[in-house]
Amino acid sequence: MHFLDKIVPSGQLDARVAALPRPVVFTNGVFDILHRGHVVYLAAARALGGSLVLGLNADASVRLLGKGPERPLNPQDDRAAVLAALESVSLVTLFEDRMPLALIARVRPDLYVKGGDYDMATLAETALVQTWGGRSVAIPFVEGRSTTGLVQRIRGESA
């Protein structure tokens, strides 16, 4: 399979997820400038299950998050292609909402994963996944590695 085949449009998502090895792990994010922290995080997430589905914030979704007028730096199709090229990622699909709740409800992952900078108990995503017996896990955050920090360094700002 060519890595671009791992980018799944909404209309094909249900069938593609059904064909994945279980347990299915789900994570989501912007992944604007892919860095070491992202790669370590995604590899750890994938190691928790049989496959990893990545919900990628579409450009419109990134703007809803208030990360700044210049974000995303890389357009959604470029971000999706880079992520799909990673061995750890089984599927990439875009979502337009601020939060991926509707997407998670479609995927019905066995495990929902976020970085250690999140309090999993407070997330609506955790509550949703628990309704079908799934669980949520926080993966330790890689200190000193963030897109915001990279942007600040490029601008010559202090992090």
Contacts in CASP RR format, 6 or more apart in sequence:
PFRMAT RR
TARGET T0000
AUTHOR 0000-0000-0000
METHOD contacts of the structure
MODEL  1
MHFLDKIVPSGQLDARVAALPRPVVFTNGVFDILHRGHVVYLAAARALGG
SLVLGLNADASVRLLGKGPERPLNPQDDRAAVLAALESVSLVTLFEDRMP
LALIARVRPDLYVKGGDYDMATLAETALVQTWGGRSVAIPFVEGRSTTGL
VQRIRGESA
3 81 0 8 1.000
3 84 0 8 1.000
3 85 0 8 1.000
4 81 0 8 1.000
4 84 0 8 1.000
6 84 0 8 1.000
6 89 0 8 1.000
6 90 0 8 1.000
6 91 0 8 1.000
6 92 0 8 1.000
7 80 0 8 1.000
7 81 0 8 1.000
7 84 0 8 1.000
7 91 0 8 1.000
7 92 0 8 1.000
7 93 0 8 1.000
8 16 0 8 1.000
8 91 0 8 1.000
8 92 0 8 1.000
8 93 0 8 1.000
9 93 0 8 1.000
10 93 0 8 1.000
10 94 0 8 1.000
13 91 0 8 1.000
13 93 0 8 1.000
13 106 0 8 1.000
13 107 0 8 1.000
14 106 0 8 1.000
16 91 0 8 1.000
17 24 0 8 1.000
17 53 0 8 1.000
17 91 0 8 1.000
17 106 0 8 1.000
17 107 0 8 1.000
17 108 0 8 1.000
20 50 0 8 1.000
20 51 0 8 1.000
20 53 0 8 1.000
20 90 0 8 1.000
20 91 0 8 1.000
21 49 0 8 1.000
21 50 0 8 1.000
21 51 0 8 1.000
22 49 0 8 1.000
22 50 0 8 1.000
22 51 0 8 1.000
22 110 0 8 1.000
23 48 0 8 1.000
23 49 0 8 1.000
23 50 0 8 1.000
23 109 0 8 1.000
23 110 0 8 1.000
23 111 0 8 1.000
24 49 0 8 1.000
24 50 0 8 1.000
24 51 0 8 1.000
24 52 0 8 1.000
24 53 0 8 1.000
24 107 0 8 1.000
24 108 0 8 1.000
24 109 0 8 1.000
24 110 0 8 1.000
24 111 0 8 1.000
25 45 0 8 1.000
25 46 0 8 1.000
25 48 0 8 1.000
25 49 0 8 1.000
25 50 0 8 1.000
25 51 0 8 1.000
25 52 0 8 1.000
25 53 0 8 1.000
25 109 0 8 1.000
25 110 0 8 1.000
25 111 0 8 1.000
25 112 0 8 1.000
25 113 0 8 1.000
26 52 0 8 1.000
26 53 0 8 1.000
26 54 0 8 1.000
26 55 0 8 1.000
26 104 0 8 1.000
26 107 0 8 1.000
26 109 0 8 1.000
26 111 0 8 1.000
26 112 0 8 1.000
26 113 0 8 1.000
26 129 0 8 1.000
27 41 0 8 1.000
27 42 0 8 1.000
27 45 0 8 1.000
27 52 0 8 1.000
27 53 0 8 1.000
27 54 0 8 1.000
27 55 0 8 1.000
27 112 0 8 1.000
27 113 0 8 1.000
27 114 0 8 1.000
28 54 0 8 1.000
28 55 0 8 1.000
28 56 0 8 1.000
28 57 0 8 1.000
28 95 0 8 1.000
28 100 0 8 1.000
28 103 0 8 1.000
28 104 0 8 1.000
28 114 0 8 1.000
29 54 0 8 1.000
29 55 0 8 1.000
29 56 0 8 1.000
29 57 0 8 1.000
30 56 0 8 1.000
30 57 0 8 1.000
30 62 0 8 1.000
30 65 0 8 1.000
30 67 0 8 1.000
30 71 0 8 1.000
30 72 0 8 1.000
30 79 0 8 1.000
30 147 0 8 1.000
31 38 0 8 1.000
31 54 0 8 1.000
31 56 0 8 1.000
31 79 0 8 1.000
31 82 0 8 1.000
31 83 0 8 1.000
31 147 0 8 1.000
32 62 0 8 1.000
32 67 0 8 1.000
32 71 0 8 1.000
32 72 0 8 1.000
32 73 0 8 1.000
32 74 0 8 1.000
32 79 0 8 1.000
32 147 0 8 1.000
33 73 0 8 1.000
33 74 0 8 1.000
33 147 0 8 1.000
33 150 0 8 1.000
33 151 0 8 1.000
34 79 0 8 1.000
34 82 0 8 1.000
34 83 0 8 1.000
35 145 0 8 1.000
35 146 0 8 1.000
35 147 0 8 1.000
35 150 0 8 1.000
36 142 0 8 1.000
36 145 0 8 1.000
37 142 0 8 1.000
37 145 0 8 1.000
38 145 0 8 1.000
39 86 0 8 1.000
39 88 0 8 1.000
40 142 0 8 1.000
41 115 0 8 1.000
41 139 0 8 1.000
41 142 0 8 1.000
42 52 0 8 1.000
42 54 0 8 1.000
42 83 0 8 1.000
42 86 0 8 1.000
42 88 0 8 1.000
42 89 0 8 1.000
43 88 0 8 1.000
44 139 0 8 1.000
44 140 0 8 1.000
45 52 0 8 1.000
45 88 0 8 1.000
45 113 0 8 1.000
45 139 0 8 1.000
46 52 0 8 1.000
46 88 0 8 1.000
46 89 0 8 1.000
46 90 0 8 1.000
47 88 0 8 1.000
48 111 0 8 1.000
48 113 0 8 1.000
48 137 0 8 1.000
49 110 0 8 1.000
49 111 0 8 1.000
50 90 0 8 1.000
51 90 0 8 1.000
51 91 0 8 1.000
52 88 0 8 1.000
52 89 0 8 1.000
52 90 0 8 1.000
52 91 0 8 1.000
53 90 0 8 1.000
53 91 0 8 1.000
53 93 0 8 1.000
53 107 0 8 1.000
53 109 0 8 1.000
54 83 0 8 1.000
54 89 0 8 1.000
54 91 0 8 1.000
54 92 0 8 1.000
54 93 0 8 1.000
55 92 0 8 1.000
55 93 0 8 1.000
55 94 0 8 1.000
55 95 0 8 1.000
55 100 0 8 1.000
55 103 0 8 1.000
56 76 0 8 1.000
56 79 0 8 1.000
56 80 0 8 1.000
56 83 0 8 1.000
56 92 0 8 1.000
56 93 0 8 1.000
56 94 0 8 1.000
56 95 0 8 1.000
57 65 0 8 1.000
57 72 0 8 1.000
57 76 0 8 1.000
57 94 0 8 1.000
57 95 0 8 1.000
58 76 0 8 1.000
58 94 0 8 1.000
58 95 0 8 1.000
58 96 0 8 1.000
59 72 0 8 1.000
59 75 0 8 1.000
59 76 0 8 1.000
60 96 0 8 1.000
61 95 0 8 1.000
61 96 0 8 1.000
61 97 0 8 1.000
61 98 0 8 1.000
62 71 0 8 1.000
62 72 0 8 1.000
63 71 0 8 1.000
64 97 0 8 1.000
64 98 0 8 1.000
65 98 0 8 1.000
67 148 0 8 1.000
72 79 0 8 1.000
73 147 0 8 1.000
73 151 0 8 1.000
74 82 0 8 1.000
76 94 0 8 1.000
80 92 0 8 1.000
80 94 0 8 1.000
83 89 0 8 1.000
83 92 0 8 1.000
84 92 0 8 1.000
93 103 0 8 1.000
95 102 0 8 1.000
95 103 0 8 1.000
97 103 0 8 1.000
99 124 0 8 1.000
99 125 0 8 1.000
100 125 0 8 1.000
101 124 0 8 1.000
101 125 0 8 1.000
101 128 0 8 1.000
104 112 0 8 1.000
104 125 0 8 1.000
104 128 0 8 1.000
104 129 0 8 1.000
105 128 0 8 1.000
108 132 0 8 1.000
109 129 0 8 1.000
109 134 0 8 1.000
110 134 0 8 1.000
110 135 0 8 1.000
111 129 0 8 1.000
111 134 0 8 1.000
111 135 0 8 1.000
111 136 0 8 1.000
111 137 0 8 1.000
112 125 0 8 1.000
112 126 0 8 1.000
112 129 0 8 1.000
112 134 0 8 1.000
112 135 0 8 1.000
112 136 0 8 1.000
112 137 0 8 1.000
113 136 0 8 1.000
113 137 0 8 1.000
113 138 0 8 1.000
113 139 0 8 1.000
114 120 0 8 1.000
114 123 0 8 1.000
114 125 0 8 1.000
114 136 0 8 1.000
114 138 0 8 1.000
114 139 0 8 1.000
115 138 0 8 1.000
115 139 0 8 1.000
115 140 0 8 1.000
115 141 0 8 1.000
116 138 0 8 1.000
116 139 0 8 1.000
116 140 0 8 1.000
116 141 0 8 1.000
117 141 0 8 1.000
118 138 0 8 1.000
119 138 0 8 1.000
120 126 0 8 1.000
120 136 0 8 1.000
120 137 0 8 1.000
120 138 0 8 1.000
123 136 0 8 1.000
125 136 0 8 1.000
126 136 0 8 1.000
129 135 0 8 1.000
129 136 0 8 1.000
130 136 0 8 1.000
149 159 0 8 1.000
152 158 0 8 1.000
152 159 0 8 1.000
153 159 0 8 1.000
END
